[in-house]
Amino acid sequence: MRTKLGTIALTLAAVSPAWARDALPTGFVYLRDVAPGIAQDMRYAAADNFTGRPLPGYDAGECVLRREVALALQKVQAELARENFSLKVYDCYRPTRAVAAFVHWAKDGARASPTKRFFPALEKRMLFAQGYIAAQSAHSTGTAIDLTLIQLPAAASAAYDPTARYGGCTGAANARAPDNSLDMGTGFDCFDPKSHTASPAITNDQKFSRAVLNNSMRLHGFKNYFREWWHFTFGSARGMPLYDFPIMPR
């Protein structure tokens, strides 16, 4: 999810809502227009995320990416479909205002959190210091994506219930918040060593599912972030501008 970048020029694109419904910055597309078969479960546009609320800049649950990234994902999707798998995206382009909200949440001084299930073995105040949350993200360049796999035909997923007491992200899949994806050993955005792509603390089936995802993405130019099995970057985000335009309805 988070990748610390070096020195990257910050580009704040001031986009009016009316304009954003009709167009995106040059080079950006809605994934749904390029690869409509890829499932979308945009976690930061709703409450099922580690902050417990929608993030600023997510005015629609839509995946937005640079065109070349969306086209590469389309190729991954076509190959996976032959094996009865599909990609499912959790997050794509991320406005810098949302990244700033992550940092504010991590440093707000609150010791307890109703979203403890995302970091069951850590104190909230340690998440920033340990690198789980960073002040800059490759997501804001439009080249990074968080995703998983689902089996085809896709099984229906129960609706997320904000009043439910779901199990921790490192626990059994059937005790976590509802998700129709393959069991990767942890949930998405699980701040724990078990989320490391090569973690030995998962089953062989979970390792196999991670390998299918990782290998399929790597073959089409994506590089995995070793601490997060779900996070991939297309090419290199180094030197690319960060954006802050809001994600509007398509």
KOLKOL-214324 format. One record per residue (C-alpha): z, y, x; residue in three letters; residue number from 0. Coordinates in steps of 0.05 Angstrom, whole numbers. Example, Ala and Ser with C-alpha at 12.3 -4.5 7.8 and 13.67 -1.06 7.14 Angstrom:
// residues 2
up_north_east_aa_i
156_-90_246_ALA_0 $
143_-21_273_SER_1 $
END
This chain:
// residues 250
up_north_east_aa_i
0_0_0_MET_0 $
20_50_53_ARG_1 $
-14_62_119_THR_2 $
9_116_168_LYS_3 $
-51_153_194_LEU_4 $
-56_195_256_GLY_5 $
-78_267_250_THR_6 $
-120_272_188_ILE_7 $
-146_336_157_ALA_8 $
-115_347_89_LEU_9 $
-166_364_35_THR_10 $
-136_387_-31_LEU_11 $
-193_385_-81_ALA_12 $
-176_433_-138_ALA_13 $
-210_399_-197_VAL_14 $
-204_423_-269_SER_15 $
-193_368_-321_PRO_16 $
-256_387_-359_ALA_17 $
-298_380_-296_TRP_18 $
-265_316_-274_ALA_19 $
-285_280_-338_ARG_20 $
-358_291_-321_ASP_21 $
-359_284_-245_ALA_22 $
-321_262_-184_LEU_23 $
-324_292_-114_PRO_24 $
-387_273_-77_THR_25 $
-386_201_-54_GLY_26 $
-333_177_-104_PHE_27 $
-345_131_-163_VAL_28 $
-308_95_-218_TYR_29 $
-303_22_-199_LEU_30 $
-317_3_-271_ARG_31 $
-387_34_-265_ASP_32 $
-403_-7_-203_VAL_33 $
-367_-73_-215_ALA_34 $
-344_-78_-288_PRO_35 $
-324_-151_-279_GLY_36 $
-266_-134_-233_ILE_37 $
-201_-132_-272_ALA_38 $
-158_-70_-269_GLN_39 $
-82_-65_-275_ASP_40 $
-69_5_-249_MET_41 $
6_4_-237_ARG_42 $
18_77_-219_TYR_43 $
-13_101_-285_ALA_44 $
44_66_-323_ALA_45 $
117_48_-314_ALA_46 $
112_-21_-281_ASP_47 $
120_5_-209_ASN_48 $
177_17_-161_PHE_49 $
190_88_-187_THR_50 $
194_64_-259_GLY_51 $
147_118_-286_ARG_52 $
74_141_-283_PRO_53 $
58_180_-220_LEU_54 $
30_251_-218_PRO_55 $
-45_253_-213_GLY_56 $
-55_188_-251_TYR_57 $
-80_216_-316_ASP_58 $
-119_152_-331_ALA_59 $
-112_79_-311_GLY_60 $
-178_78_-274_GLU_61 $
-197_55_-205_CYS_62 $
-234_108_-165_VAL_63 $
-263_94_-96_LEU_64 $
-315_117_-47_ARG_65 $
-382_88_-68_ARG_66 $
-390_44_-6_GLU_67 $
-321_13_-18_VAL_68 $
-338_-2_-91_ALA_69 $
-404_-34_-71_LEU_70 $
-369_-78_-19_ALA_71 $
-320_-100_-72_LEU_72 $
-378_-117_-118_GLN_73 $
-403_-166_-64_LYS_74 $
-334_-197_-57_VAL_75 $
-329_-205_-132_GLN_76 $
-397_-240_-136_ALA_77 $
-377_-291_-84_GLU_78 $
-309_-304_-114_LEU_79 $
-339_-314_-183_ALA_80 $
-378_-374_-158_ARG_81 $
-309_-406_-144_GLU_82 $
-282_-384_-212_ASN_83 $
-240_-328_-183_PHE_84 $
-239_-253_-197_SER_85 $
-209_-194_-163_LEU_86 $
-156_-152_-199_LYS_87 $
-140_-83_-172_VAL_88 $
-71_-51_-175_TYR_89 $
-87_15_-140_ASP_90 $
-147_49_-109_CYS_91 $
-155_123_-92_TYR_92 $
-87_156_-95_ARG_93 $
-78_232_-101_PRO_94 $
-34_262_-46_THR_95 $
12_289_-100_ARG_96 $
29_217_-118_ALA_97 $
44_201_-45_VAL_98 $
90_262_-43_ALA_99 $
125_236_-106_ALA_100 $
137_169_-71_PHE_101 $
171_206_-14_VAL_102 $
213_248_-61_HIS_103 $
235_186_-99_TRP_104 $
255_151_-35_ALA_105 $
296_210_-11_LYS_106 $
327_234_-76_ASP_107 $
396_210_-56_GLY_108 $
404_161_-114_ALA_109 $
439_99_-89_ARG_110 $
424_55_-150_ALA_111 $
356_43_-179_SER_112 $
333_9_-244_PRO_113 $
273_-16_-204_THR_114 $
314_-55_-153_LYS_115 $
271_-116_-167_ARG_116 $
218_-86_-120_PHE_117 $
266_-85_-61_PHE_118 $
320_-137_-76_PRO_119 $
345_-144_-4_ALA_120 $
344_-70_16_LEU_121 $
378_-5_-1_GLU_122 $
332_46_-32_LYS_123 $
351_98_21_ARG_124 $
324_53_76_MET_125 $
254_44_48_LEU_126 $
225_106_81_PHE_127 $
259_93_148_ALA_128 $
234_22_150_GLN_129 $
162_42_137_GLY_130 $
154_16_66_TYR_131 $
139_86_42_ILE_132 $
101_137_85_ALA_133 $
84_210_81_ALA_134 $
9_196_85_GLN_135 $
-34_141_57_SER_136 $
-104_115_70_ALA_137 $
-109_108_-6_HIS_138 $
-118_184_-9_SER_139 $
-184_177_30_THR_140 $
-213_131_-23_GLY_141 $
-222_74_26_THR_142 $
-159_33_14_ALA_143 $
-145_-13_-44_ILE_144 $
-88_-58_-69_ASP_145 $
-111_-121_-104_LEU_146 $
-101_-194_-119_THR_147 $
-137_-254_-149_LEU_148 $
-140_-283_-219_ILE_149 $
-168_-350_-240_GLN_150 $
-228_-350_-286_LEU_151 $
-229_-354_-345_PRO_152 $
-173_-303_-341_ALA_153 $
-109_-321_-376_ALA_154 $
-78_-270_-422_ALA_155 $
-18_-234_-394_SER_156 $
44_-215_-434_ALA_157 $
55_-141_-442_ALA_158 $
103_-106_-395_TYR_159 $
169_-91_-429_ASP_160 $
206_-32_-397_PRO_161 $
272_-55_-429_THR_162 $
268_-126_-401_ALA_163 $
309_-150_-341_ARG_164 $
256_-181_-298_TYR_165 $
272_-221_-236_GLY_166 $
264_-196_-165_GLY_167 $
195_-193_-133_CYS_168 $
211_-248_-84_THR_169 $
232_-297_-138_GLY_170 $
194_-347_-180_ALA_171 $
130_-319_-211_ALA_172 $
152_-338_-281_ASN_173 $
215_-295_-274_ALA_174 $
179_-233_-249_ARG_175 $
146_-180_-292_ALA_176 $
84_-208_-327_PRO_177 $
21_-216_-286_ASP_178 $
-38_-263_-297_ASN_179 $
-55_-265_-223_SER_180 $
-50_-324_-176_LEU_181 $
20_-334_-147_ASP_182 $
18_-301_-78_MET_183 $
91_-314_-63_GLY_184 $
115_-244_-83_THR_185 $
97_-192_-134_GLY_186 $
56_-131_-118_PHE_187 $
93_-75_-81_ASP_188 $
148_-122_-60_CYS_189 $
185_-88_-3_PHE_190 $
206_-150_34_ASP_191 $
185_-191_95_PRO_192 $
162_-245_47_LYS_193 $
104_-199_30_SER_194 $
78_-201_101_HIS_195 $
10_-234_97_THR_196 $
27_-289_146_ALA_197 $
99_-299_122_SER_198 $
123_-371_133_PRO_199 $
171_-365_75_ALA_200 $
121_-383_21_ILE_201 $
91_-449_-4_THR_202 $
26_-479_20_ASN_203 $
-8_-462_-46_ASP_204 $
14_-390_-39_GLN_205 $
-12_-388_32_LYS_206 $
-78_-416_9_PHE_207 $
-85_-363_-45_SER_208 $
-71_-308_6_ARG_209 $
-122_-338_53_ALA_210 $
-176_-340_-1_VAL_211 $
-164_-266_-15_LEU_212 $
-159_-245_58_ASN_213 $
-220_-284_81_ASN_214 $
-264_-261_23_SER_215 $
-246_-188_36_MET_216 $
-254_-193_112_ARG_217 $
-324_-221_105_LEU_218 $
-346_-156_72_HIS_219 $
-314_-106_118_GLY_220 $
-243_-100_93_PHE_221 $
-182_-105_138_LYS_222 $
-115_-128_112_ASN_223 $
-50_-92_128_TYR_224 $
-7_-148_156_PHE_225 $
57_-126_122_ARG_226 $
26_-126_52_GLU_227 $
-17_-184_29_TRP_228 $
-47_-139_-25_TRP_229 $
-69_-79_17_HIS_230 $
-138_-73_48_PHE_231 $
-178_-16_79_THR_232 $
-254_-14_84_PHE_233 $
-276_6_153_GLY_234 $
-230_58_184_SER_235 $
-195_114_148_ALA_236 $
-179_150_213_ARG_237 $
-205_221_214_GLY_238 $
-224_219_140_MET_239 $
-199_275_94_PRO_240 $
-143_263_44_LEU_241 $
-156_284_-28_TYR_242 $
-114_307_-85_ASP_243 $
-160_309_-145_PHE_244 $
-130_277_-208_PRO_245 $
-154_211_-236_ILE_246 $
-183_229_-304_MET_247 $
-209_186_-361_PRO_248 $
-278_158_-347_ARG_249 $
END
